[in-house]
């Protein structure tokens, strides 16, 4: 080839960044005067500017190069795929690590810090990761991971601590260069996600935006929605990576309202987060004196937008936040494989209840049966492949090249509504097609329900029947609750549950089986094939209710 980059020496060096828009923008932000905080990490008590971030990632990149063997370095030079795992919760160390990997031209494999060693080992082996970058909070577990991998699969496998590179003396902005080599391939692999769960974004952060980040960073929502858009815009990310605490969250929201320098503009959560925050408001904050309550209300209303992912908000919960925030929580739909496909505009007040919005511009999307059916999609943000599995990659597409999402939706005008996953969430009962997600949302709107799963169980007469598996809010189990629900033997009966749902759901959607379990134990396996013989499963019949011991 006669391109000049094949005729001259490679433009590389310790302080030379790859030629990509991401690093070019970060360097531009590093030249700002006065400098601004890019990352605020509450767990490590770090506040780091863009220049400090670039200085630290360059130091970590240099450290990684010392651990790679000549074959891996040669593969990087040829722009082949080299995978590097990252075990770190949301915070400054995580951002330094993932940017250092990208600055190498390698592929980042973020893993959940809480993974058992065997599961983490599977991810490392599946991705063929050369090494793992480890946060200071996860060193002990990753030492066990290193021993597991080096003793069985790759004797050169090592874990590298990120922390020593996070307090590097900052370079001057003029010391840092962008390579004049050819830009990195925008279609090349850069990120491996082991959990397919993304609700796509349709919001544009600005340089003055502040994202309060409380979600995991090993899946697409945590990194693709809450990290990179803010970094690229020059905004600030404030991490809170410890366990979720609704009391702390409300205090932080209030702080943003009463202290202008601590204002927040974006927040992204999941339904469970919004449920717990509503409960704290109703039980504690709503009883405060008006002047003090006004500070918390201002905190909830300070955001340009609050986002919700992983599943749709139950309607009563959505109504509560709409009233409190005086704007809707933005709901959206997408997946790791194809990114943004359906979303609500930030200022669209015409979107009806339950809708996840309209098709994002540039996306080719259709439903398999006209106005209802499986979502089939071609997106400019399609994934590259299922890792080392070309057969699975091919099977995921139809004969016209559309990705088969496995998700059923319906369209009303230009707006879309998610019905559920074709394989799990559509219950066929007595000639009806019932969305399990619709029933789950209504169950979760009941104050005494903590968690819920709805499944279809096999039935000779109806083909399937609606079965609900729930756990209860322990703090709701008061004497008043026990007087209203259940009886001397049962804490909650199926008839009580059906009574509370009757004005929310059509009769054919009401659960006819109920099982109550402890929190975190919900699984469809709790309705085995012989569920009718299981003493813990309550069954409803027209004439009476058969109750079961809990």
N, C-alpha and C positions, 0 to 999 in steps of 0.2 A: 504494500500500500504506500501511496505517496503522501499521506497525511504527515504533517511536520512532526507530530508526536512520535512517529516511528523512526524519525531521522535524527532526533536529538536525545540527549540523556533525559532520564525520568526526572521530573520536577518534584522532589520529595525532600523531607527533612523533619527534624523534631517538631518545629513550630509551623509546619505547612499542613493546612487542612485540605481535604479532598474538594474537588470542584463540584459542589452541589448547592442548590438554593438554600438548603437548611443551614449549612455552615457559613455561607456567604452572609445570610441574614444575621446569624448569631454574632459574627465578627462586626457587622455594621452596628449592632446594638452595643457591642463592647466599646465602640468609639464614642458613645454618648457621654456628654458632659453637662450636668453631673450624671454619674452612673446611677443605675437603678437596680434594685434587687430583682433577680430572676427567679430564685428558689428560696422559699422560707420553709425550714424543716423543724417542726415543733418537737419532734422526738430527739433529734440531735442538737437542737438549739442553734442551727446554722441559719445565717442570712448571707447568701452569696450572689454577687453580681454576675453579669454575663462574662466579663473579663476573667473573673475568678473561675467561673465554670469552664471556660475554654482552657485556661491554664491547667486546671486539674484533669480534664479529660485528655489533654495532650500528654501529661505525665503518666496517666494510667495506660494510654495507648503504648507508650514506650515500654512500660513494664510488661505488658502483654507480649510484645514482640520478643522479649528476652526468653519467654517460656515456650514460644512456638518453635517447632522443629523446622529445618530448612525446607522440607517438602511442603509444609503448610504455608510458609512465607512465599515460596515459589507459586503456590496455588493462588494466594492473594494477588501476587504480581500479574498472574494470568487472568485475574478477575474471575476465578472459579469460586465456588461456594465453600467457605470455611465457617463452621458453626461454633459459637461461644455461648455457653449457658450463663445466666445471671440469677443468683438467689439473693433477693433484696426486696424488702417492703417499700412502699411508696415513700420517697424521701430523696435527699440530695445524693446519697451514694448511688441510688438506683439511676438517677438521671446522668450522673458522671459515667456510670458503667455502660449504659445503653448508647450514649453518644460516643464513647471511646471505641466501642465495637463498630459502630457505623463509620467512624473516622478511619478505621482500619480497612474498610471495605468488606468486613465480615458480616455474618448473619447473627443477630441477637436471638437468644432463646430464653426469655424470662420465665422463671419458674416460681410458683407460690412458695414462700418461705415455710409454710406449714405442711408441705408435702412430706409424707413418710419417706424414709430413705429409699425403700424399694421402688416406690412410685417415681421419685425423682431420678433414680437410676434408670428406670424405663425410659423417661424423657431424654435423658442424656444419651442413652444407647440408641434410641430411635433417631435422634437428630445427629448422632455421631459427633457430638460436641468435642472440641479439642481440649477445652478446660472450662472451669467455672469461676466466675467472679462472685465474691462473697461479701455481704455487708458485715459490719462489726457485730451486728445483733444475731447473726446466723452462723457464726464460725464453727461452733461445736458440731452442729448437724452436718455441715458441709465437710468437716474432717471425716465423719463417718461415710459420707458420700464419696469422698476422694478414695478412701480405703476400699470401699466396695467396688468402684470402677477400676482402680489401678490393679486390684488383685484378680480381676476376672476378665476384663475386656481390653483395657488400654493401660499398660503399665506406666506410660508417660503422662497420664491424666493428672492434673494438679488443680488445686483451688488457690485462687489469688485474692488476697484481702484488698478491698477497695479503699478502705479508710486511709492508709498511709499517703494516698495520692489526693486526698480531699483538702489538704491545707498547704498546697504547693505555693511558694512565693509567686505572686502573679507576674506574668509577663507584661510588657507595655503593649498597647494595641498595635503599634507599628511593627512589633516583633513577629506578629502572627500573619502568615500569608495564606492565600488560597492558591492551590496548585494550578498551573497553566496546562496540565495534562488534560486529556479528554475527560469530560464529566462522567461520573459514575452512572451506570446504566439505571435509568429510572424504572425499568421493568425487571431489574435484577432482584433476587431475594434479599430481604433485609431483616425480616422478623418472622419467627416461628411462634404460633399461638397454639397451645394444646387444649384450649377451651373455646369452643365456638359459641360466643355470646357477645353480640354487639348490637346495640340499637343505634342506628346511624345518626350522624349529626347534621343539623342544618342551622348552624349559628356561626358567626364570624367574629372571633375575638379581636380586640384592638390592643394597641400598645399600652393603654392605661388599664386594661382589664386585670382582675385578680381572680383566679380560680381556686376555690377551697376544695382540695382534693382529699377525699376520704375513702375512695374505692381501691380495690386491689389493682396492682399494676402489671400483673402477669397475663391479663386478657385484653382483648381488643378495645373494650370500652375505656379501661383505665389508662391505656397508653395512647390509643388512637384518637380519643375524644378529649381527654382531660390533660394530656401532656403536650404532644407535638403541636396541636393548633395554637396553644398559648405560647410555647417557645418561639414558634415561627413568627407570631405576631409581635413579639417583644414584650408580652405581658408578664405577670408574676404568678407562680404556682405556690400555694401554701399547702404543704402536706400535713395531714394528720393521719398517720399510718397505724396508730395503736387501735385497740378495740373500740368500736363505736360507742359513744357516750352522749346520749341526747341532752343531758344537763350541760355538759361542756359545749355542745353544738349551739344550744340556744344562747349561752353566754357569749360565745364567739360571734354569733349573728348580732346580738345586741351591741357588742363592742364596735362592730363595723358601722353601726348607726350613730353611736354617740361620739366616736372618734374618727374624724375624717381621714386621717392617715392610715386607718385600719379598715377602710371600707372594702367590702367584697362586691364583685359584680356577677360572678357565675358560681353555680353550685350544681353538682350532678349526684343524684342518689338513686336508690332502688326503692320499691314499694315498702319494704320492711323499715327502712330508715324514716320515710315519711310517716309511716304508721306510729313508730315509737315517738317521734317528735310531736305528732298530734296528741298522743296520749299524755305526754308530759305537759303540754300546753293546757289541756282540758283539766288535768288533775291539780296542777300547781300554779301555772302562770295566770290562768283566767280569773283566779281569785285575788290577784294582786290589786293594790290601789290603782286607780286610773292612770296617774302620772307615771308610775313604774311600769305598768302594763304597756303603756304607749311606747316605751323604749324597745320592748321585745317586738311589738308590731312593726315598728320602724325597721328593726333588724330583718324581719321577714320580707319587707317591701323594698329593701335596698338593691336587690339584684336586677340586672338587666334580664336575666333569665335563670330559671331553675329547670334542670333537665331530669328526666326519669328514664331509666333503661331496664333491661332484662325482662320485664313484663309490664303490662298496662296497669295503671292505677285503678283499684276498685272505685266505682263512681262516687260513693259517699266520701271517700278520702279525697278524690279529685275536687269535689264540690267544697270540702272544708278548706283546702289550700287556695282554691280560686277566691273564696270569700276573704280569707285572711291576707293573702298576698296582693289581692286586687289585680291579679293576672293569672293566667293558667300556667301550670307546670307543663313544659314542652315534652310531648311524647313523640316517639319515633320508632322506626323499624329498620332493621338491617341485619347483617351477619358478618362474621369474620371473613367469610369467603368473598363477599362482594361489596362491603362497605355501605355507603349511604344509598338507599333506594327509595324510601318513603319517609317523609318528615313533615312536621308542622312548621310553617313560617313563624318567626318570633312574634310578629304583630298581627297574625291572622285571627281575627275574632269571629270568623264565620265557620270555623271548623266545628262540626257537631260533636256531641259527647261520644266518647268511645273511639273516635277516629284517630289513627296514627298519622294522618295528613295526606299529602298528595305526592306523586312521583317527583323525585328530585330531577332537576334539569340535566339532560345529557344521558339519562338512564333509559334503557330499552326494557320495559317491564310489561308483562301481560299475565292474565289469569287463564288457567288451562281450559275453563269452560265459560268463557265470556265474562260476565259480571261477577262470577264466583268460581273459585277453584284454586288449584295450587299456584303459588307465585312462581313465575318463570322469569329469569332476569339475565340481562347482559349489562354490565356496568364498566365504566372506565377504571374502576378501582377493584377489578377482579383479583382474587388470589392467584398465586403462581401455580400451586399444585398442593396436593396432599403429599406430605413428606415421604419420599422414597416409595410411593405407591401409585404408579401411573394408571393401573387398572381402576382404582377407586376414583381417581381424577376423571377418567373417561366416563365412568358410570354415573357421575354426578351431573352430567349434561345430557340434554335430549338430542335428537337427530339434527336439530337446527342450531345447536350450540348454546341453547339457553341453560343456565344453571337451574337445576331442580331443587328448590328450597325445601320441599317437604312441608311447607306451611300453607294452610288454606286461608284465603282472605275473600272478602266481598267488596265490591265497588259501588258506591252511590254517587253519581256525578263524577267529580274528580277526586273524591275522598275515599280512602281505603280503611277497612276494618279487619283486624286480625281475628280469625275464627279459631285457629289452633293448628297444631302439628297434625298432619294427615295420619301419621302412624299411631299417635297416642291421644290426641286431644279431641278427636271426633268420635262421639259415641252414637252408634246406630241403634235406636231403641224404638220398637213399635212403629217403624216407618219414618221416624223423625231422625234428622241429623242434628245432634246436640253438641254444642261447644263446651268442653270441660272447662275451658278458661273462663267462660261467662259465669259458670257456677262457682268456680274458685273465687272469682272476684267478689261475688255476693257473700260467700262464706266469710271471706276476710273482712268484709265490712261490718260483721257482727262483733260487738265489743268483747265478747268472751272467747272468740276464736283467735288463736295465736298463729297457727299454720294450717294449711289445708291442701290436700291433693284430691282430685276427683278423677276417677277412672271408670271405664266400662267393664263390667264383669259379665261373663257368659251366662246367658239365660235361654232356656229352651223355648219359652213362649215369646219373649220380646227380642231375641237375638242378643241384646245387651241390656243391662240395667245400670242406672247411675249409682255409684258407690262413693261415699265421702270418707276420707281418712283425715282426722283432725287432731290437733293438740289444743289445749285450752290455756287462756291467760290466767296464770295462777292468782294474780292479784285481783281478778274479777270474781273469784270463787268465794264471795262473801256470804254471810248468813241470808241476806236478802236474795242473793242468786239461788241458794239452795232451797229457799222457800218457793221460788217461782219455777225453777227448772227441776226435772227429775223427780225423784221421790225418795223414800227412806233407803232404797237399795241402789239407785242409779243416779249419778251426778248430772247427767244430761241424757235425755232420751231422744230417739230419732223423731218422735212425734213433736217434742218441743222444738227441735231444730226446724222441722218442716213448717211448723206454725210461724216461726220468725221469718222464714224465706217465702212464705206463700204470697205476700204482697209484692215481692221482688221478682219472682220467677214464675213462668207458666207451670201448670201442674205437671206436665210431662217431663219437666226439667228437675223437679224436686228429687233429692236423693231418696232411694229406697233401701239403701244399706248404709250403716254408719259404724265406724270403729274409732275409738279414741285411744291415742297413744301418747307417750311422753314427747316433749319437744325434741327435735333433731333426729327422730326415729321414723319420720314419714317415708314410706316407700310403698309402691304398688304391691310388693310381695306380701303385704299384710292382708291382701285379699287373695288367698291361695285358691286353687281350683276347687277345693272342697269347702269354700267359704261358708256354704249354708250349714255345714256341720260344725263350724267354729263357734265356740261358746262366747267369744268376745265380739262377734259381729251382730249388730242389731239389724233386724229385717222388718220392713214395713209391708203390711198387706191391707187391703181395703177395709176389712172388718175390724181389725185390731192391730196392735203393735206388739211384736214379739221383742221383748227386751232381753238384753244379755248382760251378764255380769262383767264389770270392768276389771 
